Amino acid sequence: MKTLHVHLLPAAALLCAVAPAQRLLVPESSNDAIMEFDPMTGALVNAVAIDLATLTGGVAATPIEVLEAPNGELWVSDQTADTIFRISADGTTLLGSAPSGLDNCRGFAISGGNALVSNAGTNNTAPGQAIVEIDGAGAVVGSTLIGNPFDVEPFTFNGVAGFLVCDITGEDLVFAEAANLANQTIFHDSDGVTGIDFPEQVHVSASGRIFAGGFTAPSGIYEYDTAGNQVNFIDTVAIASLGGIRGVVELGNGNLLFTNGSGVHIYDVTTMTVTTEISGVSARFGSIVGGGSTTIGSNYCTAVPNSSGTIGTMSAVGSAFAAANNVTITASGLPNGQFGIFVTSLDQGFVPGAGGTSNGNICLGGVIGRYTSPSQILSTGTTGSFSLPIDLTMVPQGNGTASVMAGEDWNFQAWHRDGVGLGSNFTDGLEISFQ
């Protein structure tokens, strides 16, 4: 069995940059504004955090989703205006918009410095039902046909990086590979009668849970496991006479914030009751921005299933701009109650293990650094995951440290114990290209 030898570095305090506070933003199309809610409790913070109607000179008409780009800008999709608005991080300045190439666009996802936008129409030279890729300046750089998409969400499926896409015609959730969006498989196949019909927003929470809002009967909140099996249905119609569900987001306290044409509501997972935070607005998708909420990096390498029966995967949130010094890396899909560490290198590699669950594959090459200070030796606890905010000015390399520079590609992986008598294992690799 191949073993990763852990040598503790001298204890040193990590001087990590303080990430901006998280915000939960929800567009509403009654007044063409973006509302803000507390990401922990769902309490309404500001009914008009960003006045899109004024900011866009009346162009905004049906804002659907707002996300944070890697450069800190806020990007907003608008279904009627057929564009993506680019707004300054403080919400005060319109920086630009996609000039053409979109028609009847809905939810979207950030991919690197670009946006992958759900599109349905063919006006404005748009390709019809497809995922349209927009660059940071708003120009169309490509498109991929896929069902009748309503939302796109980053997701790693069976160790492969990609995106979950809501198909409202097929009534399914489709997985598209990041390396080639044309490589598509059905993640969840619904009949639209006993399962979800007209899925609008799909949300992968920070805890790894997968939720989708079902707009058409049987309307409600649906939950799926990482294999695509439906594991829960919250009947919001029966509980609170609230149908036409559009958006859903898991809050920091574990409750669910969801939206429909009458407002924004919260489902309490303990009492199984619903309260309304704001009514009288046609609310759309919810997104958590700031605080390192933007997904960055791309997965590579092949992991070996661990004793939990799943493949350990890497992910990262924050900013790909080295100067921002705002990156948090996460290992998930691991066995509960085991400890592990993160390792890193400028080089990729592949050293296969012994196979089975007794050993995994090393996906790094060259000089490998280990996060092994006392505060960096982590436990998977009851969630099968652990996370670490990393200081880009003090990345471990051999017996010393290095600073991440713009233009460098850094690779990360997690090593973890794998249960009594099973030795250790590794996740897949994650490459982050810094700017």
HELIX and SHEET records of a PDB file:
HELIX    1   1 LEU A   52  LEU A   55  1                                   4    
HELIX    2   2 ASN A  123  THR A  125  5                                   3    
HELIX    3   3 THR A  236  ALA A  240  1                                   5    
HELIX    4   4 ALA A  322  ALA A  324  5                                   3    
HELIX    5   5 PRO A  374  GLN A  376  5                                   3    
SHEET    1   A 4 LEU A  44  ILE A  50  0                                        
SHEET    2   A 4 ALA A  33  PHE A  37 -1                                        
SHEET    3   A 4 ARG A  23  GLU A  28 -1                                        
SHEET    4   A 4 SER A 287  VAL A 289 -1                                        
SHEET    1   B 4 PRO A  63  GLU A  68  0                                        
SHEET    2   B 4 LEU A  74  ASP A  78 -1                                        
SHEET    3   B 4 THR A  83  ILE A  87 -1                                        
SHEET    4   B 4 LEU A  94  SER A  97 -1                                        
SHEET    1   C 4 CYS A 105  SER A 111  0                                        
SHEET    2   C 4 ASN A 114  ASN A 119 -1                                        
SHEET    3   C 4 ALA A 130  ILE A 134 -1                                        
SHEET    4   C 4 VAL A 140  LEU A 145 -1                                        
SHEET    1   D 4 PRO A 149  PHE A 157  0                                        
SHEET    2   D 4 VAL A 160  ASP A 167 -1                                        
SHEET    3   D 4 ASP A 172  GLU A 177 -1                                        
SHEET    4   D 4 GLN A 184  HIS A 188 -1                                        
SHEET    1   E 4 ASP A 197  VAL A 204  0                                        
SHEET    2   E 4 ILE A 210  THR A 216 -1                                        
SHEET    3   E 4 GLY A 220  TYR A 224 -1                                        
SHEET    4   E 4 GLN A 230  ILE A 234 -1                                        
SHEET    1   F 4 VAL A 248  GLU A 250  0                                        
SHEET    2   F 4 LEU A 256  ASN A 260 -1                                        
SHEET    3   F 4 GLY A 263  ASP A 268 -1                                        
SHEET    4   F 4 THR A 273  SER A 279 -1                                        
SHEET    1   G 4 THR A 295  ILE A 296  0                                        
SHEET    2   G 4 THR A 313  GLY A 318 -1                                        
SHEET    3   G 4 VAL A 327  SER A 332 -1                                        
SHEET    4   G 4 PHE A 386  ILE A 390 -1                                        
SHEET    1   H 5 SER A 298  TYR A 300  0                                        
SHEET    2   H 5 GLY A 429  SER A 433 -1                                        
SHEET    3   H 5 ASP A 409  ARG A 417 -1                                        
SHEET    4   H 5 PHE A 339  SER A 345 -1                                        
SHEET    5   H 5 GLY A 369  ARG A 370 -1                                        
SHEET    1   I 4 SER A 298  TYR A 300  0                                        
SHEET    2   I 4 GLY A 429  SER A 433 -1                                        
SHEET    3   I 4 ASP A 409  ARG A 417 -1                                        
SHEET    4   I 4 SER A 424  PHE A 426 -1                                        
SHEET    1   J 5 SER A 298  TYR A 300  0                                        
SHEET    2   J 5 GLY A 429  SER A 433 -1                                        
SHEET    3   J 5 ASP A 409  ARG A 417 -1                                        
SHEET    4   J 5 PHE A 339  SER A 345 -1                                        
SHEET    5   J 5 LEU A 378  SER A 379 -1                                        
SHEET    1   K 2 ASP A 347  VAL A 351  0                                        
SHEET    2   K 2 ILE A 362  GLY A 365 -1                                        
SHEET    1   L 2 VAL A 395  GLN A 397  0                                        
SHEET    2   L 2 GLY A 400  ALA A 402 -1                                        
END                                                                             
